[in-house]
Amino acid sequence: MLTQGFTVCLSSLELLNPGEQGIVTRFSNTDATTIEQLKEWGIKPGMKIALEMRSHTFTIADGHRRWELDQAMARAICVRLTHTK
């Protein structure tokens, strides 16, 4: 049984700081159009992402692609943090 050295930190992408990385775990209950747009762009549970920049939009990347999300999209993405600054 694993009893040491294990933590799980779940957060909305909206709350991450630039440089933090995580794995998309799910989409929160939000507007179906927003979730459909994220899926069409290829953003889906299980993928690793990093928040690169945060201003009036949220810039995320997966190592190959980069997306600019609005606040509603960032709020809809739940991530498990894998690396923090």
C-alpha positions as semicolon CSV with decimal commas, in nm:
position;residue;x (nm);y (nm);z (nm)
1;M;0,000;0,000;0,000
2;L;0,128;0,342;-0,096
3;T;0,134;0,560;0,215
4;Q;0,410;0,815;0,156
5;G;0,503;1,065;-0,110
6;F;0,170;1,073;-0,289
7;T;-0,048;1,379;-0,330
8;V;-0,327;1,469;-0,565
9;C;-0,397;1,830;-0,643
10;L;-0,693;1,901;-0,869
11;S;-0,762;2,248;-0,998
12;S;-0,944;2,441;-1,262
13;L;-0,703;2,555;-1,534
14;E;-0,830;2,905;-1,458
15;L;-0,651;2,895;-1,119
16;L;-0,309;2,782;-1,244
17;N;-0,010;3,011;-1,266
18;P;0,216;3,032;-1,571
19;G;0,465;2,746;-1,570
20;E;0,236;2,501;-1,391
21;Q;0,166;2,173;-1,568
22;G;-0,101;1,910;-1,534
23;I;-0,307;1,638;-1,689
24;V;-0,660;1,716;-1,803
25;T;-0,886;1,500;-1,587
26;R;-1,232;1,611;-1,696
27;F;-1,447;1,900;-1,808
28;S;-1,663;2,068;-1,549
29;N;-2,035;2,104;-1,594
30;T;-2,054;2,408;-1,816
31;D;-2,192;2,523;-2,147
32;A;-2,206;2,232;-2,393
33;T;-2,082;2,459;-2,674
34;T;-1,765;2,539;-2,477
35;I;-1,693;2,171;-2,412
36;E;-1,761;2,083;-2,776
37;Q;-1,517;2,354;-2,891
38;L;-1,245;2,219;-2,659
39;K;-1,297;1,867;-2,795
40;E;-1,287;1,992;-3,156
41;W;-0,953;2,159;-3,083
42;G;-0,820;1,825;-2,952
43;I;-0,816;1,914;-2,584
44;K;-0,932;1,605;-2,398
45;P;-0,895;1,415;-2,069
46;G;-0,562;1,239;-2,029
47;M;-0,352;1,493;-2,217
48;K;-0,063;1,677;-2,053
49;I;-0,076;2,055;-2,076
50;A;0,119;2,350;-1,942
51;L;-0,007;2,701;-1,881
52;E;0,235;2,927;-2,065
53;M;0,076;3,268;-2,025
54;R;-0,216;3,421;-1,846
55;S;-0,356;3,764;-1,931
56;H;-0,695;3,834;-2,086
57;T;-0,660;3,487;-2,241
58;F;-0,497;3,165;-2,121
59;T;-0,225;3,022;-2,344
60;I;-0,172;2,649;-2,301
61;A;0,050;2,402;-2,483
62;D;0,093;2,025;-2,498
63;G;0,444;2,023;-2,642
64;H;0,327;2,015;-3,004
65;R;0,037;2,259;-3,022
66;R;-0,063;2,583;-2,855
67;W;-0,410;2,720;-2,782
68;E;-0,548;3,050;-2,657
69;L;-0,850;2,999;-2,437
70;D;-1,098;3,245;-2,296
71;Q;-1,191;3,242;-1,929
72;A;-1,496;3,018;-1,977
73;M;-1,283;2,756;-2,152
74;A;-1,012;2,774;-1,885
75;R;-1,274;2,738;-1,614
76;A;-1,418;2,429;-1,785
77;I;-1,090;2,234;-1,781
78;C;-1,002;2,045;-1,461
79;V;-0,640;1,935;-1,426
80;R;-0,433;1,721;-1,189
81;L;-0,118;1,918;-1,121
82;T;0,203;1,737;-1,209
83;H;0,452;2,022;-1,176
84;T;0,439;2,358;-1,006
85;K;0,684;2,643;-1,013
